[in-house]
């Protein structure tokens, strides 16, 4: 049963067995643009981590490693963005949002992931910019 899986334990084992990624920019591998099957398992397990902050930090560390190995994977970036937002880390959440290259209608669909952490952490200037982008989309429509 999925509910009985010790997600934190599995994540710990995952971290122990998976070496940190080493992908210098000059040796970029185009296969990084393709979905990577083990990352699906990592995403599934991190989806179950909702308990103590230390579990969330552990999940973030593993997701950061996976995202470093697969910089073009939007699914990993979105999961990381949600974790950083829940941990009230507005700078990293905003950096991930920017790295996604969100344009146009995507602001309307995804700004809800970033706006709450910006407001909670008093990043009002950045929150204003984000709201301006969403409003501009509707003004131009």
C-alpha positions in Angstrom: 0.0 0.0 0.0 1.4 3.4 -0.9 0.3 4.9 2.5 2.6 2.5 4.3 5.8 3.5 2.4 8.4 5.2 4.6 9.0 8.1 2.2 11.7 9.7 4.3 13.5 6.3 4.7 13.4 5.7 1.0 14.6 9.2 0.3 17.5 8.7 2.6 18.5 5.5 0.8 18.1 7.2 -2.5 20.5 9.9 -1.4 23.0 7.4 -0.2 23.0 5.4 -3.4 22.8 8.2 -6.0 26.0 10.2 -6.5 25.8 14.0 -6.8 25.5 15.2 -10.4 28.5 16.5 -12.1 27.5 18.1 -15.4 29.8 21.0 -16.3 28.1 23.4 -18.8 30.7 22.6 -21.5 29.7 18.9 -21.4 25.9 19.4 -21.5 24.1 16.2 -22.4 21.0 16.7 -24.6 19.4 13.6 -23.0 18.9 15.8 -19.9 16.0 17.3 -21.8 14.2 14.0 -21.8 12.2 12.7 -18.8 14.3 10.5 -16.5 12.4 7.5 -15.1 14.1 7.5 -11.6 13.1 11.1 -11.2 9.5 10.0 -11.4 10.0 7.8 -8.3 11.7 10.7 -6.6 8.8 13.0 -7.4 6.3 10.4 -6.2 8.2 10.0 -2.9 8.6 13.7 -2.2 4.9 14.2 -2.9 4.4 12.1 0.3 6.7 14.2 2.5 4.4 16.5 4.4 5.4 16.0 8.0 8.3 17.6 9.9 10.4 20.4 8.4 13.5 18.2 8.5 11.8 15.8 6.1 11.0 18.6 3.8 14.6 19.8 3.9 15.8 16.3 3.1 13.4 16.2 0.2 14.5 19.6 -1.1 18.2 18.5 -0.9 17.4 15.5 -3.0 15.3 17.4 -5.5 18.1 20.1 -5.8 20.5 17.3 -6.7 18.1 15.9 -9.3 17.4 19.3 -10.7 21.1 20.1 -11.0 21.5 16.9 -13.0 18.5 17.7 -15.2 18.3 21.5 -15.4 15.6 21.4 -18.2 13.1 19.3 -16.2 10.2 21.6 -15.4 8.5 19.0 -13.2 11.4 18.9 -10.8 11.6 22.7 -10.9 7.9 23.1 -10.1 8.2 20.6 -7.2 11.2 22.4 -5.8 9.4 25.7 -6.1 6.5 24.3 -4.1 8.8 23.0 -1.4 10.8 26.3 -1.2 7.5 28.2 -1.0 6.3 25.9 1.9 9.7 26.4 3.7 9.3 30.2 3.2 12.4 30.6 1.0 11.2 33.4 -1.4 14.6 34.0 -3.1 15.1 30.4 -4.2 11.4 30.0 -5.1 11.6 33.2 -7.2 14.8 32.0 -8.9 13.1 28.7 -9.8 10.1 30.5 -11.1 12.3 32.7 -13.3 14.3 29.7 -14.5 11.2 28.1 -15.8 11.0 30.9 -18.4 7.3 31.5 -17.7 5.6 33.7 -20.3 2.2 35.1 -21.0 -0.8 32.9 -19.9 1.5 30.8 -17.8 1.9 33.7 -15.3 -1.9 33.5 -14.7 -1.8 29.7 -14.2 1.4 29.5 -12.1 1.8 32.8 -10.2 -0.3 31.3 -7.3 2.8 29.1 -6.5 5.0 32.1 -5.9 2.8 34.9 -4.8 1.9 33.6 -1.3 5.6 33.1 -0.2 6.5 36.5 -1.6 3.8 38.2 0.5 4.4 36.1 3.6 8.1 37.0 3.5 7.6 40.7 2.7 9.1 40.5 -0.8 6.6 43.1 -1.8 8.6 44.5 -4.7 8.8 41.1 -6.4 5.2 40.4 -5.5 4.2 43.7 -7.2 6.2 42.7 -10.3 4.5 39.4 -10.5 1.0 40.9 -10.1 1.9 43.5 -12.8 2.8 40.7 -15.2 -0.5 38.9 -14.6 -2.5 42.1 -14.8 -0.7 43.0 -18.1 -1.8 39.7 -19.5 -5.4 40.4 -18.8 -5.2 44.1 -19.9 -3.8 43.0 -23.3 -6.4 40.3 -23.8 
